[in-house]
Amino acid sequence: MSFGGQPPAYQPPPPSEQPAPEGQQPAYGQPPTPVYGQPPAPVYGQGQPAYGQPPAQPYPSAPAYGQPPAPGYGQQAHQLAPQAPVADAYGATASVAPTVGYGQPQHPALQPAAAAAYAPPAPLSPAPVAGVPALPMPVRKGRSVSVWVFGVLGFVMLALIAYFAMFLGTGASVVGLILAFVPLGIVLFGVRLIDRWEPEPKSLVIFALAWGAIAAIGIALLFDLLLTLAAGRPDDFFSAVIQAPLIEEIGKGLGVFLIYVIGRRAFDGPVDGVVYGALVGAGFAFTENIQYFGVSLVNGGAGELTITFILRGLLSPFAHAMFTALTGFAIGLAARRGATVAGALGAGALGLLGAMALHAFWNGSSMLGDFFTLYLTAQIPLFLGFIFAIVALRRAEARLTQRRLEDYAAAGWFTKEEVVMLATPAGRKAGMQWARGLRGDRRKLMRSFIKDATELAAVRQRAINGHDAYAAADEQSLLARTRATRAHLLAY
């Protein structure tokens, strides 16, 4: 399946017919003219660059919206060759001498007065710090949650704490709280593996967890109280197979849709939807497990608590995450196709029906017949199918990232080798290993390079869809960041 539209074909500027003067970079598309006694410019990832720091490069001018801008003259994405005088960290300038191989003749001005054993020249400027200086940041609007929203959730959380203390007691609530962290940690580890390709903003991640653990639980408890007051306590089958799937999935699905509305610029596709849906489900299961574990301890002591913990905490920790992930997947798919808010709501409603059906089947299978038989024949296959679907979505996301970065490579911002390194799992692994071998262990810089390039690909996809008013500004900020990070990676 192809996600998104195709960008207009990019035509790089034609190469210059005149040779570049000695000491200057050639026109874009022409290989640099070799100078006698100097080694060729190193290829990215295959050796150290020349001594000295890369020259300060001007930021490119703003391109036409939705088109990858072409870098300015002399800024094409090749590796750093010996350069003209550069400024050091203290504002002084120094000429950077080209690197020569052992035993090769140096420039006459650099040759020693008397014959002596060869010693490499000392760096002419201090080494850069292992980090990137302050650079333009992407626009935060549409990628974060207001602190006031968390304030409202805080008041609801206080009400939930009072509820647990009143009906379970402090001791049982604390025991349930401690045990509930075990399945939560398992789910968060799984979500982290899914979200590593393009990590979501932290405020949206926290909001997703908080909505599931506080707001969705509050909605479910409120409806249960109203239903009990109006029609009495329902039987267990109705509560588990009908009431819980309907009310709980509506409460959780509402949270996923709110994340899309609040953080629409960070809700780029199906993988993002699965991540947010799973986080909401994980938060819901966390608070629900506190209640189940506490009730088991109060009613049946340690024996019943152990059984409940095994069944809910160890055998099925991903249940709620898996249900709500269907709703998130549907909304994310609509977002990838450039749907409006109304279109995303309609897609989310279809995903919600699937979440309700899966939730009802899961609860029904635990109540009808032998639990362990149905667990092995129904629940485990569903979970394995969910994992295979996630793997397929991740691969599709990687292919899309590579296509979008190839747009920038065609414009001269990245080399083809860099695109492979930034947009494939194997390339990222090789890039991290290479950065580890650089002076000072520059893996932190490589992580920043990968993160910004991946976000740049997502920004371009949103620009193609035409639903992001800040795409052009984000593109310029991320291009500046990737260029500066590359320079720090290759600098001595």
N, C-alpha and C positions, 0 to 999 in steps of 0.2 A: 504494500500500500504506500502510496506517495503522500507525504504530508506537506501541505503548503504549496504555493505556486513556485514557478521557476523565475529567477531574476533575469533581467535583460542581459544579453551577452555583453561582456566587457571587452572593449578593444584597447589594449595597451598602446601607449604612444609609440610611433615608429622610431627605430633606432637612428641615431645621427649618422650622416654619411662622413663627417669629418672626424679624424681621430682625435681622441682627447689629449690635451697638452700633458706633457710629462709632469707627474706629481699631482694630477687631478684625477678624479674618478671619471670613467667614461660615461657616455649616455646610457640610459636605462636599456637593458637588453643586450649590451655589448660586454664581453669579458674584459677585466682590467688589463691594461698593457703591462706586461712583466718588465721589471727593471733589473738590470744585470746585478747579480749578487744578492738579490732578495728572493726569498721563497714565495711561492704563490700563496694567495690568501687561503687560510685554512677553511675546511668545510665544517659546517656546524656539527658539533658532536664528535669530531675526529681530531682532537688535539687542542692545544692551548692557542689563544690568539696572540697577536703581537703585544709586546710590552706597551704599557701606557693605557690611558683611558680613551674611550671613543669620544669623538668630538660632540659637542652639544649640537643637537639636530633640531631644526625648527619644526614646530607642529604643522601638519598640513592644513591647508585651508579647508573650510567646510565644503563637502561635496553636495551634489544634488541629493535630495532626500531619497533614501532607499538604495542608493548606489554606493558601493565601496569606494572611498576616495583614493586617488592615486597619490603615492608619496611624492614629496618635492624632489627636485633635482639632487642627485647624490644621496638619496635616502632609501634606495631600493634595499630589499631585505636580503643582502648577502652578508657574509661574515666580515668582521672587522679586519681590514688590511692596515699596514703602517699609515699613519695619519699625519696631518699637519700639526702645528703647535696647538696644545690644549691647555685648558685652565685647570689647575689643581684645586684641592679643597679649600685652599687659603686665598684663592684669587690670583695667584701667580701663574705665569705661563711658562711652558717648557716645551722644547721640541722633542718629540718622541722618536727615538731611533728605531729603525726597522730591526726585527729579530733576524739574526743570521745563524746558520747551522754551525755546529762545532767544526772548526778547521777551515771555514770559509773566510775569504778576505773581508775585512771590515772597510768601511768608508775611511779614506785617508785621515780625516780629522779625528776619527775614533781610534786609530791604531796607536799602541803604546810607543813611547819614545825608545824603549829598549826591548829586546826580545824577552818575552816572559810567557809563562803558561797562560793559556786562555782562561779568562774568568768572565762570566756573563755580567753585563752591566746591571747596576742596581736600579730599581724602579725610580723614575723621575718624579713621581707624585705618590702620596699615600694611597694605600689600597682602599677601595670603597668599603663602607660598612656593609654587613651582610643583611641588607634590607633595601627597600625602595623608598626614596624620600617622598615627601608629601606631593601627591599628584592629583589631578582631577578625578573625582569620584562620580560614578553614575548617579543619576537623579534617584532619590529615595522615595519620592511620591509614587504611590501605587505598589510599593514593595515592603511596607511596614505597617504596624498596627499602633493606633494611638494609645497612649498610656491611660486615657480615660476608659477605654474598653476593658483594660486589665483591672482598673479600679472597680468597675461594675461586677466583673467576675469575682473579685475579692470579697465583695459583700455576699454574693451567693455562696462562696466557699465557707464563710462564717456560719451561714445558716445550715450548711451540710454538716459542719463540725458539731453544731448544737444538736442536730438530728441524731448523729451517730452516738454522741455522748448520752443522749436521753434514752434511746431505744436499745443500745448495745452495752453501754457502760464504757468507762474510760479504758479499763484493762483490756477488754475484748477488742475495742477499737484500735488500740495501739498494737496488739498482736496481729490483727488483720492488716494494719498499715504496713508493718514490717514484712510480712509474708507477701503482700501484694507487689512489693518492689521486685520480687524474683521474676514473675512473668513479664512485668513491665520492662525489665532490663533485657530479657530475651527478645521481645518485640522491637525495642529500640535498636538493638544490635542488627536485627534483620533489616529494619528501615534504613539504618545507616549504610548498609551494603548497597541498597537500592539507590540511595541519594548521593553516593559518592561521585557520580559522573558530573552532576551539576547541583551542588548543594543549595538548598533553599535558604532564604533569609531567616536568621535566628528568631526574629520577633514573630514571624508567621509560624515557625515550628512550635514555639512556646504557646502561641495562641491556639494552634490546633490541639495540642495536648490539653491545655486548660479548658477549651470548649468541651471536649469529650469528658474530662474528669469532673467538670463543675456544671456547665450549662445543660449538656445533654442528660446528665444524671438528674439534675433538678427538674427538667421537663418530664422525664419518666416517672419520678417520684410524685410530682404534682398530679399527673394524670392518674396514677395508681390510687392516690388519695381521693381524688374526685370520683373515680369509678367505684371505689369502695363505699363512699358516703352515699352515692346515688343508687347502686344496685347490689351492694354487699360484696363480700370477698369472692372473687371468681375462683373456679377450680384450677388445679395445677396445669392441666392440659391446655385450657383456654389461655391461661396466663403465659405459658411458655411458647405455645405454637402460634397463637393469634395476637395477643396483646403485645408481648415483648417485641416480636419482629416489626409490627406496625409502628408503635410509639417510639421505640428506641432508635430504629433506623431513620424515622423522620427527624428526631432530635439531632442525631449525628449528621445526617445529610444536610440539614440546615446549616450546620457549622461549616461543612465543606463548601457550600455555596457562598456563605459569607466570606470565606477566605478568598474565593474567586473574585468577589465584588471588591473587597478591601485591597487585596494584593494581586490585582489582575495582571500586572506587569511581571510578576514572578510565577504566574500560573501558565506555563508555556505549552504544556502538552500532556499526553496520557501518563507519562511517568511521574510528573509533578502531581497529577490528580491521585494516582495510587499512593504516593508518599503522604499527601495531606489526608487522604481518607484513612490510611493505616494509622497515622498519628492520632486522629480523632478517635478511632476505634480503640487504640491502645489506652488513651486517657480514660475513655468510658470503662473499659475492662478493669483498669486500675482501681477506680472507686467502687465499682460493683464487686470486685474481689474482696475489698475491705469488708463490705457488708456480708458476703457469703462466708468468708473465713470467720468473722466475728460471730455470726449466728451459729455456725457449726461448733465453735468453741463453747458458746453459752448452752446450746441444746444437747450436745453429745460429748463434750469434753475433747481431750486430745486425740482420741481415736477417730472420731468423726471429722475433726479438723484435718487430720492427716489424709484421710480419703478425699476430702474436698480439695485440699491443696494439690494432690496428685492429679485429680481429674481436671481441675480448672487451671492450675498453675503450671503443670508440666506436660500434660497430654494435649491440651488445646489452648495454649496461650495466644495463638494467632487468630482465633475465631472472630472476634469483633473487628480486628484489623482487616481481615479478609472480607468481611461483609461490606464494610463502609468503603473499602478500596474500589468496589464495583461502582459506587456512586461517583467517587473521585475520578475513576477512569473515564466515565461517560462525560463528565464536565471537562476534563482535560482534553479529550478528543475533540469536543466542540471548540475549545479554545484554540487548539492547533489549526483548526479549519477556519479560524477567524470569525466565529459566531458572535453575535451580540449577546447582551446580558439575558435577553428573553430566550434566545436560542440555547444558551448554556443552561438556563432553568429547565427548558423542555428536555434537553439531553439528560440533565441530572435526574429528572423525574423517571425517565426510562431506566437509568442506572439504579435508582432507588427501588423500583419494582424488583429488579434482579437481586438487590441486597436483601429485601424482605423475604423473597422466595428462598434464598440460600440460608438465611437465618432460621426460617421456619423449618426447613428440611433438617438443618443441623440439630435444632432443639428436639424435633420430633424423633429423629433417629436415636437420641439418647433416652427417650422415654418409651419407645415401642420396641419390644424384642430385647435381645441380649446386647448390652451396650458395647462390649468389647468386639463382638462380631461385626456390628454395624460400624464401629470405629475403624476397624481394619479394612472393611469392604467399601465404605462410603466416605468417611471423613478424611482418611489419609489420602485416597486418590484425589479428592477435591483439593487438598492442600498441595499435592504434587503438581496438579494441573495449574494451580495458582503460581507456583514457582516457575514452571516452564513458560507461562505467559509473561511473567516479569522479565525473564531472561530475553525473550523475544522482543519485548518493548525496549529493553536497554540496548540491544543491538541496533534496533531501528533508530534510537536516539543518537547512537554513535555515528551511524551513517549520515544522519541529517547534519550533525555537527561538522563532519568532514566535508560535506557538500558546501555548507555555508562558508567554512574557512577557505575552501578552494576558490570561492569568489574573491576573497581578499588576496589570495596568492596570485590570481590572475592580474590583480591590480598592482602587485609588487610589494605587498605588506609582509608576506611570509614566503619562505621557500617551500617547495613541494615536500622536502624532507621535514620541515617544521610542521607542516600540516599532518603528516603521518604521525609524528611524535605527539602532537597535541590532541589528535582525534581518534586514536586507537589505543586499546588497553596495552598492547605490547609496546607501542611507541612511548606511552607514558612511563611504563616501567623502565624502558631503556633510558629515557630522559632523566629519570630520578637517579638511576645508577650513575649516569655520566656526571650529573650535578654533584653527587656525593664525592666524586673523585677530584673535584675542583678545590682550589685552595680555600680553606675555611668552611667546607661542606655547605654548598649553596642549594641544598634541597628545598629550603624555605622559599628561595627565589623561584625555583622551578615550579613549586606548587602555585605560587602567585601567577606565574606565566601561564600555566595550564588553566587555572581558574578564570583569569581574565579573558583568555582566548575562547574558552567555552561559553562564557557569558556573552562575548562578542558575537558568537554564532547565533545564540538565542535572540540577541537584539536584532540581528539582520533578519531572522525569520519573522519577528514581530513587525519589522519594517515592511517586509514583503506582504504580510497580511493586511497592513494598513490600519492597525488598531492601536498604535502606540505613538502618542504625540511627542514623546521624549526620546524616540529611537535615535534621531540624528545626534542629539546631545550626548546620549550614552555611547554612541559609536565613537565620537571624537575622544571622549574620556578614556574609553577602553583601548583605543588605538595608541593613545599617548602612553598609557600604562604598560602595554605590551612592549612597545619600543624601548621604554626606559628599563624595563625589567630585563629584556634581552641584553641591553648594553651592560648592565650590572653583572649579568651572568658571565659575560665574556671578558670583563675588565680584570686587570691585575690589581 
